[in-house]
């Protein structure tokens, strides 16, 4: 049983990612009404709109106004992640997460991280990419990141037909496998960066209990955003960084029960 | 002093500044490459958009590539451009020869668009009671164009496949009887497209019997010219209002026009 619990959140996350993907595919191929569209914009049960708030921001940067329905959708997503779930989009929804997780798993197996983990990329690069996305959207008149986003390309491809879009996915896979650990999701992806920025004050958080911690540091080893765990073994506190994706790998890996989900401002 | 030692002795501020400069450099290089890529991807003018699409420039900005219009199409006629399709990736388009627009009365694709890239009001008119309702005949997806050299009807062989398939029948495509000069005693039943009625639905392109369609839909901005206000149909009184579009200052300055016309005549210039 103990072993099962080690994978509880992994199973939940994969179920979440796969079932969302399945509902989107069923929306297109079987005509189901549960989820229509894709991660850029979608409609739940033909009623509730959802819009990617970062895509919307880029459209604003092009100087175009957009319908009230799309605004409403972006507001719902912003409130859901920004105030409640944190950056859970990245580890519970985004389909590319499965690809980069696989790359990182292989990277570990092949012991490619023996020495220098992140030799050249800064964790802050993603915020620069956000800036460039907005500047380019303004300059070119099209939503710049949406036009190259491997996330959209992968997700759209699975639902509507991939074309040669798989090359973009392969590129991300190889980048994460051979060039930089968590290279895309943890350093470059502006969508992840955007969610980091808007989820600073979200409620659902991982909490660290110092008194139980034996300082084995397995949690910081496995964490894809390890800069978010500076308190381990030092103070009992919440993970406050918006860069934490609530993937719960630290909770699973901890043998001492020193990591748990909690609600900020409450527990 | 070795290189590493020197680096270690570098003041904090200097190290910070170098970091910033490196960041800006990387951002500039990345941004320029990215910009070039976007410019290339935007340059596909031969795209047939769903009914109700705003102008192509605005469409490219507003479309979030969500595919809800594609799912809304009951005939699965719309395609969401895949990488490699030579269309702006992720945006919806028609391939008329394979699967044309069936001109649904309620225009579900335009009605479904969440962002306003497809605007139902652009394809809506008033009914008898004055209520606004969708009118697919207002759609301007493109314009059917005929290649008279390969169209067998223009050869004198009887074919009216495009005429029969047209949903705006006998308005968007009319058949005109022309004299067959080759035989001197037969008629040509020549199909002719009328742009004021053609919605660009593409049914004719699919119906065409030639190997590669001899009637095909092109985006309107490519298929059509634009008349100048300097040329007015004098025999059509409604056309005269276009004269108002003439700019006040219409004089074109050339070396010759700067002189007085009389001087030009007196100098024996012609």
Interface residues (C-beta under 8 A of the other chain):
Chain A: X27 X28 X31 X36 X37 X38 X40 X41 X42 X43 X49 X51 X52 X55 X56 X59 X62 X63 X64 X65 X66 X67 X69 X70 X73 X122 X124 X125 X128 X129 X131 X132 X135 X136 X139 X140 X141 X142 X143 X144 X146 X147 X148 X152 X153 X156 X157 X159 X160 X161 X162 X163 X164 X165 X167 X168
Chain B: X23 X26 X27 X30 X31 X34 X35 X37 X38 X39 X41 X42 X57 X58 X60 X61 X62 X64 X65 X66 X67 X68 X70 X71 X79 X80 X81 X82 X83 X84 X85 X88 X89 X90 X113 X114 X115 X116
